[in-house]
Amino acid sequence: MSILTRGGPNGATTTIIYYLYKEGFASQKIGYASAVAVIFFLAVTALTLLQRRLFKNESEV
């Protein structure tokens, strides 16, 4: 877990959630962390919609 290793060597194990916390609260860059969260939300939404479209016909079989 990146929380235990604090990102590991050169940030190799840093997750997006830990990065948001570090930038938003530890570095007091609330606006930047909010922008990263919005980009992350849009990426997850796009992947979800793509997955639903690709696997839509599998449930009809």
Secondary structure, DSSP 8 states (H G I E B T S, - for coil): -HHHHTT-GGGTT--HHHHHHIIIIIS--HHHHHHHHHHHHHHHHHHHHHHHHHTTGGGG-
